[in-house]
């Protein structure tokens, strides 16, 4: 049996961490919901952008939907990312954004 490479080991560790994160999110859903309410005020641009971070939309697409320029939208996404509400993922060679919880 071939020896595992460092890359294989890192992939396994990453998969384990993702599993742990999923469990954490499930077990703390009520607490996370309360935190999200504090961080995202209803009707704000941040909450509108957050709702559009579905793992499909790019910053340019989100900007078009809320009628704001891409630079402005990217700044809002950056704020959401720093708050831990949104993460960047690659999809078909594009940076798209998805909610973390």
Backbone as CSV, one residue per row, in Angstrom:
resi,resn,N_x,N_y,N_z,CA_x,CA_y,CA_z,C_x,C_y,C_z
1,UNK,0.842,-1.173,0.000,0.000,0.000,0.000,0.893,1.245,0.000
2,UNK,0.626,2.199,-0.928,1.492,3.380,-1.013,1.357,4.263,0.226
3,UNK,2.461,4.898,0.545,2.498,5.780,1.700,1.722,7.066,1.394
4,UNK,1.015,7.575,2.396,0.237,8.803,2.200,1.170,10.000,2.034
5,UNK,0.798,10.869,1.117,1.583,12.079,0.916,1.115,13.152,1.896
6,UNK,1.915,14.157,2.021,1.557,15.281,2.893,0.238,15.916,2.430
7,UNK,0.057,15.998,1.142,-1.167,16.568,0.584,-2.390,15.731,0.982
8,UNK,-2.264,14.409,0.926,-3.360,13.519,1.328,-3.705,13.707,2.806
9,UNK,-2.680,13.815,3.628,-2.891,13.995,5.061,-3.580,15.327,5.334
10,UNK,-3.151,16.379,4.649,-3.777,17.693,4.822,-5.241,17.678,4.392
11,UNK,-5.549,16.948,3.330,-6.940,16.832,2.885,-7.789,16.135,3.940
12,UNK,-7.244,15.096,4.560,-7.970,14.390,5.615,-8.206,15.293,6.822
13,UNK,-7.193,16.053,7.186,-7.327,16.981,8.310,-8.385,18.033,7.999
14,UNK,-8.352,18.560,6.783,-9.334,19.564,6.376,-10.752,18.979,6.426
15,UNK,-10.917,17.759,5.985,-12.235,17.114,6.015,-12.713,16.932,7.458
16,UNK,-11.809,16.545,8.348,-12.161,16.400,9.761,-12.561,17.738,10.373
17,UNK,-11.831,18.785,10.040,-12.168,20.118,10.551,-13.530,20.581,10.035
18,UNK,-13.828,20.309,8.782,-15.143,20.661,8.222,-16.250,19.905,8.935
19,UNK,-16.017,18.632,9.249,-16.998,17.840,10.002,-17.227,18.435,11.387
20,UNK,-16.148,18.822,12.060,-16.268,19.415,13.384,-17.011,20.745,13.322
21,UNK,-16.722,21.525,12.297,-17.410,22.809,12.129,-18.905,22.579,11.925
22,UNK,-19.255,21.604,11.128,-20.666,21.290,10.884,-21.368,20.897,12.180
23,UNK,-20.717,20.067,12.974,-21.286,19.669,14.258,-21.453,20.867,15.186
24,UNK,-20.448,21.725,15.219,-20.520,22.932,16.044,-21.703,23.791,15.630
25,UNK,-21.884,23.974,14.323,-22.988,24.791,13.833,-24.338,24.182,14.204
26,UNK,-24.456,22.875,14.076,-25.714,22.201,14.411,-26.009,22.334,15.910
27,UNK,-25.007,22.096,16.735,-25.204,22.115,18.183,-25.435,23.516,18.743
28,UNK,-24.986,24.532,18.020,-25.088,25.903,18.516,-25.981,26.779,17.654
29,UNK,-26.899,26.175,16.922,-27.741,26.921,15.984,-28.487,28.069,16.665
30,UNK,-29.049,27.848,17.860,-29.803,28.894,18.539,-28.910,30.066,18.934
31,UNK,-27.729,29.775,19.456,-26.789,30.831,19.842,-26.309,31.601,18.619
32,UNK,-26.019,30.885,17.542,-25.543,31.534,16.328,-26.628,32.415,15.720
33,UNK,-27.870,31.981,15.809,-28.981,32.786,15.315,-29.083,34.102,16.061
34,UNK,-28.894,34.074,17.366,-28.924,35.295,18.174,-27.769,36.227,17.798
35,UNK,-26.604,35.655,17.608,-25.438,36.455,17.201,-25.694,37.095,15.850
36,UNK,-26.251,36.317,14.931,-26.533,36.842,13.592,-27.518,38.007,13.671
37,UNK,-28.526,37.902,14.519,-29.495,38.992,14.683,-28.816,40.263,15.157
38,UNK,-27.825,40.128,16.047,-27.107,41.302,16.552,-26.211,41.918,15.473
39,UNK,-25.629,41.065,14.636,-24.690,41.553,13.622,-25.379,42.061,12.357
40,UNK,-26.567,41.571,12.070,-27.288,41.941,10.847,-28.627,42.587,11.203
41,UNK,-28.678,43.878,11.091,-29.929,44.578,11.360,-30.829,44.464,10.128
42,UNK,-32.107,44.150,10.330,-33.038,44.008,9.197,-33.107,45.279,8.343
43,UNK,-33.155,45.086,7.038,-33.298,46.190,6.100,-32.017,46.910,5.729
44,UNK,-30.896,46.541,6.339,-29.632,47.200,6.009,-29.037,46.608,4.729
45,UNK,-28.123,47.341,4.144,-27.408,46.839,2.967,-26.693,45.538,3.321
46,UNK,-26.094,45.485,4.520,-25.391,44.266,4.931,-26.331,43.061,4.931
47,UNK,-27.541,43.230,5.423,-28.465,42.087,5.452,-28.910,41.710,4.046
48,UNK,-29.052,42.698,3.164,-29.411,42.408,1.768,-28.298,41.640,1.078
49,UNK,-27.070,42.083,1.288,-25.921,41.404,0.679,-25.789,39.998,1.265
50,UNK,-25.938,39.872,2.572,-25.856,38.563,3.229,-26.851,37.588,2.607
51,UNK,-28.077,38.049,2.392,-29.106,37.180,1.814,-28.740,36.705,0.409
52,UNK,-27.937,37.496,-0.313,-27.547,37.142,-1.678,-26.271,36.297,-1.727
53,UNK,-25.636,36.105,-0.587,-24.430,35.268,-0.518,-24.869,33.818,-0.403
54,UNK,-25.182,33.237,-1.546,-25.760,31.890,-1.591,-24.835,30.871,-2.245
55,UNK,-23.574,31.254,-2.440,-22.631,30.333,-3.062,-22.677,30.351,-4.575
56,UNK,-23.500,31.247,-5.147,-23.644,31.341,-6.602,-23.217,32.722,-7.101
57,UNK,-23.524,33.757,-6.329,-23.329,35.138,-6.780,-21.920,35.665,-6.539
58,UNK,-21.405,36.369,-7.537,-20.147,37.100,-7.394,-20.474,38.478,-6.827
59,UNK,-19.444,39.228,-6.439,-19.654,40.591,-5.930,-20.338,41.453,-6.986
60,UNK,-19.962,41.270,-8.238,-20.565,42.055,-9.319,-22.051,41.713,-9.464
61,UNK,-22.387,40.451,-9.369,-23.790,40.038,-9.479,-24.611,40.578,-8.305
62,UNK,-24.042,40.480,-7.104,-24.737,40.990,-5.923,-24.934,42.495,-6.051
63,UNK,-23.895,43.194,-6.492,-23.991,44.643,-6.689,-25.099,45.014,-7.656
64,UNK,-25.220,44.259,-8.740,-26.279,44.520,-9.709,-27.659,44.326,-9.112
65,UNK,-27.798,43.337,-8.257,-29.104,43.043,-7.647,-29.513,44.092,-6.620
66,UNK,-28.531,44.704,-5.954,-28.869,45.737,-4.970,-28.604,47.140,-5.523
67,UNK,-28.240,47.209,-6.787,-27.992,48.463,-7.497,-26.895,49.309,-6.845
68,UNK,-25.788,48.643,-6.549,-24.601,49.298,-5.992,-23.398,48.881,-6.817
69,UNK,-22.371,49.747,-6.900,-21.173,49.392,-7.669,-20.416,48.218,-7.033
70,UNK,-19.701,47.437,-7.852,-18.965,46.274,-7.345,-17.984,46.604,-6.218
71,UNK,-17.306,47.770,-6.294,-16.351,48.123,-5.231,-17.059,48.286,-3.886
72,UNK,-18.206,48.935,-3.914,-18.996,49.120,-2.694,-19.449,47.755,-2.163
73,UNK,-19.948,46.934,-3.063,-20.428,45.605,-2.689,-19.292,44.768,-2.114
74,UNK,-18.122,44.834,-2.717,-16.963,44.092,-2.216,-16.594,44.541,-0.804
75,UNK,-16.716,45.845,-0.539,-16.420,46.354,0.805,-17.422,45.812,1.822
76,UNK,-18.691,45.761,1.451,-19.718,45.211,2.350,-19.451,43.732,2.595
77,UNK,-19.118,43.007,1.536,-18.800,41.580,1.683,-17.589,41.409,2.597
78,UNK,-16.601,42.285,2.457,-15.425,42.242,3.332,-15.808,42.413,4.796
79,UNK,-16.726,43.330,5.076,-17.205,43.520,6.451,-17.902,42.259,6.956
80,UNK,-18.733,41.669,6.117,-19.431,40.442,6.502,-18.445,39.299,6.743
81,UNK,-17.391,39.262,5.932,-16.372,38.217,6.079,-15.622,38.403,7.411
82,UNK,-15.288,39.658,7.747,-14.592,39.919,9.013,-15.464,39.576,10.221
83,UNK,-16.769,39.708,10.072,-17.691,39.349,11.147,-17.921,37.835,11.220
84,UNK,-17.408,37.114,10.245,-17.544,35.662,10.237,-18.864,35.167,9.668
85,UNK,-19.594,36.037,8.964,-20.900,35.672,8.428,-20.845,35.112,7.014
86,UNK,-19.778,35.428,6.292,-19.661,35.063,4.879,-18.260,34.536,4.623
87,UNK,-18.167,33.574,3.706,-16.846,33.105,3.283,-16.773,33.129,1.759
88,UNK,-15.552,33.204,1.265,-15.298,33.198,-0.170,-15.042,31.769,-0.617
89,UNK,-15.667,31.379,-1.709,-15.426,30.062,-2.291,-15.200,30.227,-3.790
90,UNK,-14.514,29.279,-4.378,-14.282,29.279,-5.814,-15.332,28.418,-6.489
91,UNK,-15.935,28.938,-7.548,-16.912,28.170,-8.314,-16.738,28.514,-9.783
92,UNK,-16.402,27.524,-10.563,-16.186,27.708,-12.003,-15.196,28.844,-12.277
93,UNK,-14.146,28.933,-11.451,-13.111,29.934,-11.650,-13.477,31.316,-11.154
94,UNK,-14.651,31.493,-10.552,-15.077,32.786,-10.027,-15.100,32.754,-8.512
95,UNK,-14.845,33.912,-7.906,-15.010,34.037,-6.466,-16.482,34.306,-6.203
96,UNK,-17.105,33.410,-5.475,-18.494,33.598,-5.066,-18.535,33.570,-3.547
97,UNK,-19.647,33.956,-2.990,-19.732,34.124,-1.550,-20.888,33.314,-0.999
98,UNK,-20.649,32.719,0.174,-21.720,31.951,0.803,-21.745,32.251,2.298
99,UNK,-22.919,32.086,2.858,-23.116,32.319,4.283,-22.417,31.222,5.076
100,UNK,-21.860,31.598,6.211,-21.205,30.601,7.053,-22.193,29.940,7.999
101,UNK,-23.292,30.625,8.308,-24.364,30.045,9.119,-25.621,30.822,8.915
